[in-house]
Amino acid sequence: MNKVFFFLIIFFSQNIFAQILKSGFDKSEYIETLKINYKAHIPVDEWDKNTTLTNPEYFDFVYRSPVVAFDNIWDLWIHKKEKVAVIAVQGSIQTEASFLANLYAAMIPAKGELQLDDQFLFKYKLAENPRAAVQVGWFVAMAYLSKTIESKIDSCYKAGIKDFILTGHSQGGGITFMLNAYLENLKLSGKLPQDIRFKTYCSAGPKPGNLFFAYDYEHMTQGGWAYNVVNTADWVPDVPFSLQTINDFTSVNPFQGAKAIIKKQKFPANVALKYAYNQLSKPSLKAQKNYEKYLGKMVSKAVKKHIPNFNTPEYFQSNYYVRTGNTIVLYADEEYFKIFSNESDNQNIWQHHLPKQYLFLTEKLK
């Protein structure tokens, strides 16, 4: 009996110790990720010259990935005392390729396989629902970044690190939504160890996919393991443009059989209802096709200039982008606007988007 009791004590103490990260929004954790994300946008040899934000207090920088896809990189930081690692995905930078990742805003299915180039077949699962879809530009960036991310996760795990914080600011937040979903599904399929824990802080994150992706993502990360922190004065969480058509509703809805019901109505009610239905539904369907044409097929031609041998994927016929994840609202109040003006001169569109503004509002959280 004493041996059994001793074994149980050892077993439970090991499992408690193994899980360092706790569920729920942690203000101090998010502030650390803000500082790390700020560093991710700056060349390492210029860090000492940029002092807008203080250095992270608890983490040391250990690795920066090669540049891939749309000039994307990610950084690895390790906690100074605890066995916790931070994977920080860089957001938009001032290059044409980086901007293309945002502009390449058609959707692709959230599950399948894509031959992204001649040497890279990417098999993936971000959601269970076959109607889930995500923004293609950030997905492509995530796919290319995942090669080194998976490798470093494996190295960290062998070194005893099982707790990971995933983070990204701006475009980095959009990519991190998908990275989080991809890695969690690798766990579900047994391709990553089951005792790895991911906690996610997207920051100023845009809308990554459609409603069905959002449902799957929020179900998968429920319990306080994933957040998107947004400044109410920031425009980036509003994008990409969203279009809802009659095809974007859940399966059981009053619009599915509307045409058949209208036909059964007596004249002239049937004619009037059909006209009204077409006036409401056709513009959004046409707009969706144009969205796919211009921000999918046309932009992909420019993408091929930056990613050699890029193969254009088949697009998902939807652009119903929605806000995703558990949202922490940083409310821009009168005090905030006294410091950070809300006047727009079309020169400084980032005046509410940078980590400095996010840090100011985060520090006000109770």
LINBELQUI-V391625 format. One record per backbone hydrogen bond with DSSP energy under -1.0 kcal/mol. NH is the residue of the N-H (numbers start at 0). CO is the residue of the C=O. E is the energy in kcal/mol with one decimal. If there is no record, write none. Layout:
nh,co,e
NH,CO,E
NH,CO,E
This chain:
nh,co,e
4,0,-2.5
5,1,-2.4
6,2,-2.4
7,3,-2.3
8,4,-2.1
9,5,-2.2
10,6,-2.7
11,7,-2.6
12,8,-2.1
13,9,-2.0
14,10,-1.8
15,11,-2.4
16,12,-2.3
17,13,-2.0
18,14,-1.1
19,17,-1.1
23,223,-2.7
29,25,-2.5
30,26,-2.2
31,27,-1.8
32,28,-2.0
33,29,-2.3
34,30,-1.9
35,31,-2.1
36,32,-3.2
37,33,-2.0
38,34,-1.6
39,35,-1.7
40,37,-1.1
41,38,-1.9
45,42,-2.3
46,43,-1.5
48,45,-1.1
59,77,-2.8
61,75,-2.7
62,75,-1.5
64,73,-2.6
67,71,-2.1
71,67,-3.1
74,87,-2.7
75,62,-2.6
76,85,-2.2
77,59,-2.7
78,83,-2.9
79,57,-3.0
83,81,-1.8
84,162,-2.3
85,76,-3.0
86,164,-3.0
87,74,-2.6
88,166,-2.9
89,72,-2.0
94,92,-2.2
98,94,-1.9
99,95,-1.8
100,96,-1.3
102,98,-2.1
103,99,-2.5
104,102,-2.3
105,294,-1.2
107,133,-2.1
109,131,-2.4
111,123,-2.4
113,121,-2.4
115,113,-1.4
115,119,-1.5
116,119,-1.1
119,116,-1.1
121,113,-3.3
123,111,-3.0
125,109,-3.4
131,128,-1.9
133,107,-2.4
134,207,-2.6
135,105,-2.7
136,103,-2.1
138,134,-1.5
139,135,-2.6
140,136,-1.9
141,137,-2.5
142,138,-2.7
143,139,-2.1
144,140,-2.3
145,141,-2.2
148,144,-1.9
149,145,-2.7
150,146,-1.3
151,147,-2.4
152,148,-2.4
153,149,-2.0
154,150,-1.9
155,151,-2.8
156,152,-2.6
157,153,-2.0
158,154,-1.1
159,156,-1.6
160,155,-2.9
163,196,-3.0
164,84,-2.9
165,198,-2.6
166,86,-2.5
167,200,-1.1
169,202,-2.7
171,168,-1.9
172,169,-1.3
173,169,-1.6
174,170,-2.3
175,171,-2.0
176,172,-2.0
177,173,-1.1
178,174,-2.4
179,175,-2.9
180,176,-2.0
181,177,-2.7
182,178,-2.8
183,179,-2.3
184,180,-1.8
185,181,-1.5
186,182,-1.8
187,183,-2.0
188,184,-1.7
189,186,-1.4
190,185,-2.3
191,185,-1.1
195,192,-1.3
196,161,-3.2
198,163,-2.4
199,224,-2.3
200,165,-2.8
201,226,-3.1
202,167,-2.6
203,228,-3.4
206,238,-3.2
209,132,-2.2
213,209,-2.4
214,210,-2.5
215,211,-1.8
216,212,-3.0
217,213,-2.7
218,214,-2.1
219,215,-2.5
220,216,-1.9
224,220,-1.7
226,199,-2.2
227,325,-2.4
228,201,-2.4
229,327,-2.4
231,329,-2.3
233,230,-2.0
237,234,-1.8
238,235,-1.7
242,318,-2.5
247,244,-1.8
255,252,-1.0
257,254,-1.1
260,256,-1.9
261,257,-2.6
262,258,-2.0
264,261,-1.4
269,265,-1.8
271,267,-2.2
272,268,-2.8
273,269,-2.2
274,270,-2.2
275,271,-2.2
276,272,-2.8
277,273,-2.5
278,274,-2.3
279,275,-1.7
280,276,-2.5
281,277,-2.2
284,280,-1.7
285,281,-2.6
286,282,-2.3
287,283,-2.1
288,284,-1.7
289,285,-2.1
290,286,-2.5
291,287,-2.4
292,288,-2.2
293,289,-2.9
294,290,-2.6
296,291,-2.0
297,292,-2.3
299,295,-1.9
302,298,-1.9
303,299,-1.8
304,301,-1.0
305,302,-1.4
306,302,-2.2
309,306,-1.6
310,115,-2.2
315,106,-3.0
317,315,-2.6
320,318,-1.7
321,208,-2.2
327,227,-2.4
329,229,-3.3
336,332,-2.1
337,333,-1.2
338,335,-1.2
339,335,-3.1
352,349,-1.6
357,353,-1.8
358,354,-2.9
359,355,-2.0
360,356,-1.9
361,357,-2.3
362,358,-2.3
364,361,-1.6
